[in-house]
């Protein structure tokens, strides 16, 4: 119940922010925020190199001391990545998208968000779902509630994007502090004085590389349409697109929260058990993915029209078909998770990478073609086709390796 409450409030907060940005600021501000969020989300994966996909499987099979060594080595790697990547972001002109006035806030949010996400994953691995959800609530929930309260009661000085980013930074920082304290209570000893295990880090990078390529490719599929819409159609249209994307994303987030987060450690641990046990776990996982996805789809479709009446933006009514395409996309993605985890638990990492790379090629090509021709609906269709291609590949290989 605590987990559901924390997740529910966090999801509700994000949902309310989507409404309040459009209602109290503008579609243009929503577009700016959408590009900022997409860039942070993409870069947290770049900074993490998907190293957790290797390290989490290792930690689940180790004792306390060995787990501590692996956590230390993991964060040493992240420090090196920060020193390399963060200066390059400025050199390569990232802030042409973000805006020079947000440079410091962007860097600070990026660093604290990334650390928070990595700590969240460790809390999940150590079977601390309540603490993991509290991490998420602090990072993505409570600061939004504070902001919404201020906007609702007409604190005019806070009705701007800079206030949104300032409060986001505070939330990320608090989630890091809380998560460090929570991990210190699980009995893992981190041997800070021991040398770094360079060979182990390199081994991990080699194993994590397919996951990194696959995850980054998926993120490109997820966010490339926003950048393309911004480039071809402008900030206002990006705001419309981001609004619908945010609402439809609740379908994916809901299933990640209620099913994937609970089952992923069990699915990995099932590797050590007999075949009938593995089959039973996957059956239950698949069943819940489908049920919760249907519930989520029905829920967001039920609320979309009342929601549009609340925000009172005619442009959103005129583009409602974009939303329904996005809903289908999120449903297909959720179903693809069934086959993704079969491949992941079976250590078919390169198959996961290949299927996502093929999908991203489809996505980029289709965005270039469809957005100039059909506008927002073109971007939504490009993502839908890409996700369907990715699911088809994973389904094919998951069935192939079953036998």
Secondary structure as GFF3:
##gff-version 3
##sequence-region A 1 403
A	DSSP	alpha_helix	2	20	.	.	.	ID=ss1
A	DSSP	pi_helix	21	25	.	.	.	ID=ss2
A	DSSP	alpha_helix	27	48	.	.	.	ID=ss3
A	DSSP	alpha_helix	52	59	.	.	.	ID=ss4
A	DSSP	alpha_helix	64	91	.	.	.	ID=ss5
A	DSSP	alpha_helix	95	98	.	.	.	ID=ss6
A	DSSP	three_ten_helix	100	102	.	.	.	ID=ss7
A	DSSP	alpha_helix	103	125	.	.	.	ID=ss8
A	DSSP	alpha_helix	129	140	.	.	.	ID=ss9
A	DSSP	alpha_helix	142	152	.	.	.	ID=ss10
A	DSSP	three_ten_helix	156	158	.	.	.	ID=ss11
A	DSSP	alpha_helix	161	183	.	.	.	ID=ss12
A	DSSP	alpha_helix	198	233	.	.	.	ID=ss13
A	DSSP	alpha_helix	235	255	.	.	.	ID=ss14
A	DSSP	pi_helix	256	260	.	.	.	ID=ss15
A	DSSP	alpha_helix	261	269	.	.	.	ID=ss16
A	DSSP	three_ten_helix	270	272	.	.	.	ID=ss17
A	DSSP	alpha_helix	275	311	.	.	.	ID=ss18
A	DSSP	alpha_helix	314	318	.	.	.	ID=ss19
A	DSSP	alpha_helix	320	345	.	.	.	ID=ss20
A	DSSP	alpha_helix	349	374	.	.	.	ID=ss21
A	DSSP	alpha_helix	376	402	.	.	.	ID=ss22
###
